Amino acid sequence: MDRFWSKVRKDGPGGCWLWTASLCSSGYGSFLFEGRVERAHRVSWVLSSGDVPAGLCVLHHCDNRRCVNPAHLYVGTKKDNARDREERGRSNHATGLRHGRHTHPGQTAGSRNGRAKLRERDVALLLKKHFKQGRRKADLAREYGLSKTTVGHIVSGKLWPKVEGRV
């Protein structure tokens, strides 16, 4: 127990208590405890509150991965952890208001992709050929070097939904 707490810098009772020893690749403290390498905040919970109930995680109120202050920790489900991560903007993928459709409303997904086979003007022409000239999706797929499925998604609006020309 003394070995664990000697690796903690306490910034007052209400502040974060920062782990000063090794960190794992995700930025959480890492500590050899009972023969296993554990996350330091989990060890803090065990030392101060007892075992972590089966199936639960130790979460941070303070959102500081290095914090081991027992007052900043609580247990929750994996679903709680995922919701917490999303609410605090720590997700690995953009969702909600952080998604590109909100951050770049004038651009469609394809126009942001530098490797896209088509640009807006190409899609507009493809739509014109399909809806106004009656060209078949299979013929357009061959002409533009796309799959029939991709052309179908463009025509239905699943891809390039903001390009005008659909009937």
Beta strands, then each sheet from edge to edge (+ up, - down):
strand 1: 8-10
strand 2: 17-19
strand 3: 30-33
strand 4: 36-39
strand 5: 57-60
strand 6: 73-76
sheet 1: 1+ 2-
sheet 2: 3+ 4-
sheet 3: 5+ 6-
end
